[in-house]
Each structure stands twice: as structure tokens, then as C-alpha cells.
């Protein structure tokens, strides 16, 4: 039924709920109009699964509080694999070889340090938690038909593949090095304040295998935070479809698109929820794609032993891989992918802070009044029939509609990804936002160009232009209150 719903892009009442539960869920997830006090359970970002410990640098590294003892053991094993450094083949460490041959990182943890987000290259040029997606338009009618049928998201560069690999195993040259330069742009705000935005420009230096295709488009991407991914997957399809219907019916210039993609294993059409352009439907899909694309490790769901190497990179394809026949036919056999997926599904969002503070409540009212809550939908109740009971029937507060939105020309990358156009991006969840600086570096938006929350808001355009203008025209006191609210998430 859900596959049919997605294919037809229409919302119906949730099939997992009884009529009584449905009424209860609709009541508890309705937008609030009372900003004089916190909402019930608002402090618990992930319901009973929320991490309630210290909000420190490790705040994004804890398991869901609802896991059983056995599941906590699975979490710990998955965490070890997530942090494992892979090595090139052949190696005496046979359970860890198969890296690359071209790659961006040696471990998942390298990009998602402490479960947090990535950032642009620092002064030393290290771009470990950020890379360049490479894509070109469809060249033939057959390729166009594959995209229309959701059999392909887009097509990589014919030489360099789907992303630039800036590292390589010994004996092989890396594909090139991402370089970024910035030009300042001053924005005037009401009350005499200004904000300086950094306008990025990207290029690739030291291309090792010839020129890029003439129509290859570069799209920079930083790593997304890891918290709450399993809970996001447990949100009912009907709720996401309902978000799109409600926005279209409101006729206020905001009309999100439901991302539709194919499940990597079954081929079924599902709602895309993960990735900057919602290109993956599930956590497992996201994990398998990252293993192959970022590290060069094959798995049952993405059996590319040579990762993103293309037919034009013959030396790369001739390199040994890390498949151990006694363990299976891929470098990360089923138990490895299973445990890494489980770990990624069960990282807990932390509890809110200062929810009853007057300035936070004032900022929350401004968040709603400015229209931010239209796309950053605050709350959901997860499916009763979630595959993992630890994720089932929880009131969660991710602050996203999980739809694709046109964010205007200044944030556009020009790169189509499935149904997402070159101007569309998935609404990112905001839970944990206020701990970004504690967990890692403050770097917001798809390429980390914003180093503060005001900068991130001021880059909004397209469907979010009205909300951006509302923020820019607020009094300095109100702007500060809105930011204080966001920092409480």
C-alpha cells in the first residue's frame, strides 16, 4: 500500500493507527498557538528514546534510550565498525582491507566526527568531511528514460565518476584536489546591523586523469549529522505526503516536492529522506552508498569493489580488492553492513535545553510567525509498526518536512539528483542544532558556507525568501531571540 501511495504521491490516513490513535496523534502533532510556555514533552526531542545526559562534545554519540540490552551490544559493535580504519589490499588485517583504491576517507567516523556534521577545508586544505559530487545531464533518450523511471539519479563524469576522490592507495594517483575560494558579501539588516556572507567558488586542482567532461557539474557536500536517522525512517509515509499536500493547498508560495527513489535492494519506489537531495530512502541505502562511494568498500547492497573507479581509470580497476572468500563475496559482508546500519539508525538526539526560558519562547513564536515552521515541521509520532520496537510510536521533534524545496539561485548547484532539480534541497532536520559548536565546527548548509545561524538563514531564497526577509527585517532583539530558540534545539 505504501509503495502505491508514494507512486501516486497522495496522502491517506495512516494505516498503522487505529481511529482512536489517529485522533490522538493529530492532536499532539498539531502546530501550537500558545507560546507562553513549553509544549508537553517538548524537551524530549526523540520521545522516550532521547539522550538525557550531559550536552557535551559527545552528545551525538549515544544510543537511543529505548534500546534493549542486546541492542546496546549491537550498537557498540556497529560503533566499532563505524570508527574502523580500512586499509588497502592485500593486507594481513584481512577483515579491514579493501580501502579504495580511490577514496575520500578511511572510516565513517572521519567524516562524521562524534556523529556531527562535516565542514569545508581548513587552512591546511584537509577536506575529509566534504567532497565534490560530479554529475552530468542525461545525454541520450535512454538515459533520460532511466531518470524518469527512477532507475538512475543522474550520471557521473565519464572519467571521474560520481564524486571526486582526493585520496588513493599506494601506487595510484588521487583524482585531484578540491579548492574553494570565498568572496565576502555584506548584507544589511534592520536596526543598523550587518552580516558578512562568504560566497564560495569551487574548482579542482591537479586533475590526474585528464579533463572533466565539458558538462560535468560540481556540487560540494559536507557530511550530515547522524542523530535520529532511524526515527526519521520510522516517520509514516502518509505524514510526509501530507506535508506536500498541505503546502500545495495553502497557496503561499511554499510547495515542497516528495522525493521518490528506488530502494537499493527491492527496487520498490519509496520516499527519499536522507542526503542533501533526499537521494536515499533508508539508512541502509545511505550506509551502503557511503561505504562504496566515500571509502571504496563493497557491500551486499552496493558491490562495487573498486568504489567509484570508472572504466577510464584502468589502473584503479586493476588494483587488488579486499574480498575474502571465506567471509563472502564483498569486502563488507552482511554482518558488517547490518551492524553499521543498526548503529546509524540508533544514535539518539539529545534533549532540548532552556525550553522554558522567556527568550526561547519568544524566539519560538517568531519562528512560527516568520513561516519557518512550514518547512521545518516541528513534530511527528513515529509508526506503531516500526520494524524496531525501540523506534515505535515516539513523539519526536526533528523540525523538517523531509521535502525538496527550491532554495533560490544563490544556493543552487545546478545538479539534478533524481526528482530534485539544481535549485532544490531537502529540508534539513534541526534537532541538535544548538550543540553543533560543541560537537564540532559550526558549518551550515550543504557546503558549510555559513559559519553561524544568522548567516545560514540569510542564504535562504526561493521558497524561503519570505522567511529570510522576515528575519532580516526583525528588530535586533527579536533576531537574537529567534537565534536563541534555534540554539535550544
N, C-alpha and C positions, 0 to 999 in steps of 0.2 A: 504493500500500500504506500509506504513512504517513497519508494522509488517512483511510483506513478505520480505522487504529489510533486516531487521535485521536477519531474519531466514536464508536468503541466504548469508548474510554478503557481499553484493555488493553495491557499491555506484552508484547512478544515479543522474542526475541533480535535483536540489531542486524543489519539486513540488509546494512549496509555492511562488515561484518567477516567474515573467514574464521573457521572454528572455532579455528584457532591464535591469530589476533589477538584473538578474543573472550576466550579464556582469559587471554591476556596482559593485556588491558585490565581484566578483572575483578580480576586480582591487583594491578595497580598502583593501581586506584582503591578498593580495599577500605579501610575505616576502619583506621587504625593503632591498635595497642595498646602501642606502645613510645614512651614519652615521654622516654627518656634521651638521645636525640639527634635531630637533624632527619631527616626522611624524604628519600629520594633525590629530587633536583631540586626540593625544596620552595621553595628561594629563587627559582626561576624561575616567577613567578605565571602567565605565559602561555606556558610552554614556550620553544621557540626564538624565539617572537615577542616575548618580554619586552623592555621597555626597561631597559637595564642602566646607564644614565648617572646623573648626579647627581640625587638626590632633593630637588629644589628646588621653587620656585613653579611651574615649567613642567613638572613631572614627568608631567602628564596630557596633554601636547600633542604627544607624539612618535609617529611611525608605528610600526607593527609591524616588528620587526627582520627579518621574513621577506619583506618586500615586495621585488619586483624593482625595477630602476632605473626602468622605465617606470611601474610602480605608484607609486613615490615621486613622480613627476611628477604623476600623478593626485591623489595625496594633497595636494600643495601647491596645486593648482588648487582642489580641494574646500575646503581650509582658507581660501583667499582668499574663496570664496563664503560660507563659514560665518561669516566675520568681516565681510562686506559690509554696509554700512548702506543699507537700502532707503529710497526717498524717495517722496513722494506723486506721483500722476499728475495732469496731464501734466507731464513734466519733460524737460529737454534731455538728461539722462542716461538715455536710453531703456532701457538694459539693466538699470537699477536701480530703475525706477519701478513703482508698483503697491501701495505700502505701504497697509495698512488696507483701507478708510477707518478702521475701528476696530481697535485693535491693543494688544498688551501690550509689545512690544519691536520695535526696528528691525533687529535682527540676531539670529542664533542665538547668537553669542558673548555678547551682552548678558545672556542668562540662564545660559549655561554658560561662565562666565568661566574661561579656561585649562582647559577641559574638566571643570571641577569642578561641585559641587552649588550649588544656589541657597540662599537664606536669607530669613527673614522681613523685613518692612520695618525699616529702621534708624530712628534718631532723626529723620531728615529725611522719613520716610514713603515713601521710594522702595521700590516693590515689584516692581522689574523682573524679578527671578528667581523670583517667586512669584505665583500668581494663584488666583482662586476658580473652581472648576468649579461649574457650575449644572446641576441636573438635577431632574426631577420624576418621580413614578411614572407608569406607563402608565395612561391614562385610559379606554381602550376595549378591547374584546376584540381588535380588530385590532392595536392597539399591543402588547398582551400577547403575541399570537401572533408579532409581529415579534421581540420579545426572545427568546421560546422558540426561534425558528428561527435565532437568532443573526444576524438581519438588522439589528438595532439594539442598541446597548449600553444606552441609556436615551433619555430625551427632554429636550431643553433647555427652559429657560424660554421661554414663548411670546413674550416681548418681548426679553429679553436674550440668548437663545441658550444655548450650551453653556459659556461662560465669561465672566466679567466683563472687559470691555475698559476699562482705565483710561486709555487714551490715544486720541487721534484726530487726523486730519489737519486742517489749517487749514479753518475753515468748518464744522466739525462738533463737537458736544459729546461728550466721553468719556462712557461709560455711568455711571460712578460711581467711587468710591474705596473700596478695601478698608481697613477699620480693624480692628485687633486690640488687645485689652487682655489683661493677664495677672493672675492671682491666684496668690500663692505657696502651695505645699503642701509641708509638711515631712514627709519620710519618715525613719523611724528604722531604722538598720542595726545589725547586731551589732557588739560592740566599742565601743559608745557613739558611733558616728559617725552623722551625719545628712546628708541631701541635700535641697536645696530644689528642687522641681519647679515649673515655671511652667504653670499651667492656662490655656489660651487661650480667648478668646471672640471671635467674628467678627461683623462687621456690614458693611453697605455704606452709605457716606455719599454724599450728592449724587447720588442716582439721577436721571438726566436724562430718562428716557423713561417715567416712571410707575412704579407699584409693581411689585415682583416678584410672581409667581404665589404664591398662598397656600400651595401645597405644594412650592414650589421649595426645594431643599436646597443649602446652601453646603458645598463641600469644598475647603479650602485645599491647595495642592500646591506644593512647591518643585521646582526643576529637579533631575533626577538626574545623577550623574556620567556622563561619556561613554565612559570607557575600557572596552575589551574587548567592545563590543557585537557586533561581527561574530563573535567567538569564542563568545559566548553563543548566537547564532543557529546556529552550527555544532555545538552540542550535539545529540546524537541525540534525536529524539522518544521513542524507547524508553527512554532513560535517565530522562527527566522523568516519563514514565508509570510507570516502575519505582519512582521515589521515592514516588509516591502509593500504589502497591500495598504497598510495604514498610511505610509508616507505618500504613496501614489494618490490615495483618496483625499489626503489633506490638501493637496494642490498648493503647497507653499514653497515650491522650488527645490525641495529635497525629495529625491526619489531613488532609493538605493536599488541596486541590481543583485539578485541572488546569483552567487557564483555556482555554476554547475560543472562538475568534473566527474571523471570516471574513477571508481575505486581501483587501485592498482592490482588487486588480487581477483576480484569478481567481475570487473568490467561494468558493474552497475553504475548508473548515474546517481550521484549524491551531491549534497550541498558542500561546496568548498568553504572551509572555516579557518585554515591555517596557512601561514605565509602572507607576505605583504600584499599579494593579489589573490588571496584565498585559493591558491592553486592545489591545495591538498585537502581531501575530505576528512582524513582521520590522522590521529597521532602516529599510527604505524606507517602510513604513507609518508608522512613528513620525516619520520626517522629513517626509513629506508632510502629516501631520496637524498637526505643529508649524508648518510654513510657513503653512498656511491659518488655523489657529486662533490662533496667537500673533502672527503678523506680517501676516496678511491677504494672502498671496501664493498665487495659484493655481498648480497643477502638473498634469501629466497624471493623477496618481493622486488628486488632490483639487482639482477645477477650480472652486473657489469664488472667483471674482474679488473678491468683497466680503467674503471671510473669513467671520466668524461673524455678520455682519449678518442680521437676521431680517426677515420681511415687515412687521413692525410698525415697523421703523426705515427708513422710506421715503426719508428724506434720504440716509442712508448708501448705500442701493441705487442712488440716482440719481447718486452721485459717479462721476467717470471712473475707469477701471481702467488698468492698465499693459500690457495686451496689445498686442504689436507684430506685426502680421500677417506681416511679413517674417520673424519669428522663430518664429511658431507661434500656437496658439490659447490659450495660457495665459501667465501672467506669468513663470513659471519653466519654460521649455521643457525637453524631455527631457535635453539635455546638462547643464543646471544641476542638476536633481534627481539625475541619475546621479552627478555628481561630489560633491555634498553627501552623498549616501548612502554613497559609497565612503569619503569622509573619516570619516564617523561610524562606519563598520564597522571602520576600521583604526587607531583610536587605541589605543596599546599600554598595557596595565597595567604598572606599574613593578615591579622586583624587590623581594622581601622584604628586610628588614633585621633583623639581630640574631637570626637563626633558631636559632643555637646557644647563645644566652645562657641561663643556667640559669633565670632568672626567666621568660623567654619560654616555655621548655619546660614549666615548672611551670604557667604560665597556660594553655598549650595542653591539658595534662592536665585542668585544671579545666573548660575549655571543653567537652571531651568528656564529662566526668563529670556536668556540670550539664545535659546534654541539648541544649546549643546546636547541636551538630553534626548533630542530627536534621533541623532545618530549614535550617541553614546548612551544607549538604553541602559538604565542602571541595573535592573534585576530580572531574574528568571527563577523558576523552580525546575530542576532537572527531572529527567524522565523517571517514572516509577520503575520501569523495566530496564534500567541501565544494566549492561552486562556485568558490571562490577557493583555489587551492593554498596560499596563504600562511596559511590558517586550518585546513588539513587535518592531522588526526592529531597534535594537540598535547595534551600533558598540561597542563591548566590548573587553576587553584585559585581559582574565583570565590566560594566559600563561600555557596552558595544552592541550594535545591531547585527554585526557579522555580515554586513552587506558591502558591496562595492559602490563607491561614490566618486563622482567627478570632483577632483580637488583643485581644479583650475590649471592654467598654463604654467605657473611658476613651479609647481610640484610635479608636473607631467614628466614622464621619462620617455614617452613616445613608443613604448614597447607593449604590444598586445600579449596577454597571457590568458589563453582560453577565451572566455567571455569578457575578461577585463580589458578595457581599452588602454591606450597610452596615457590617459588622464585619470584613470580610476585606481583607487586603492581600497583595500579592506579597512573598515573602521577598527583601529587597534583597541584592545581592551585596556582599561585604565587602572585596574586593580594593581596595587603595589607601586603605583606611580611615585608616591611621595618618598619611597625608600630607594629610588634609583641611585641617588648620590652616595648612599651608604653601601649599597651592594657593588657599585662600580662607578663608571663615569656617566655624567649627565649628557646624553646624546639622543636626541629625539628625532622623529620622522624616519622615513625609510633609509635615508643616507646619513643620519646623525648630524645634519647641518645645524640643527638648533641645539644650543648648549644650555637653554633654560626653557621653562614652561611658557613664559610670555613670548619668546621667540617662536616656539612651536605653534602657538595659537596664531601669531601674526603671519605665518606662512600659509595658513588656510585660505583657500579660494574656492572658486566654483560653487558647488552646492553649500559650502560652508562660509561663503563670503559674508552673508548677513550676520552670522555669529562672530566672525572676525571683526566686522565693523562695530558690532555692539561692544566687544571688548575694548577696541581702540578708543571708543567714544565715552567709556565709563570715566568716572572720577578716579583719580589715583587711589583713593581709599577703597573704592569698590573693586578696582582691578586687583589690589592687594588681597582683598577678601576672597575673590574668586581663586586666585593662585593658592591661598591658604587652604581653601577647600580641596583643591586638587592634590595638594601636598599631604592631606589627611587620608587619601585613598591608599 
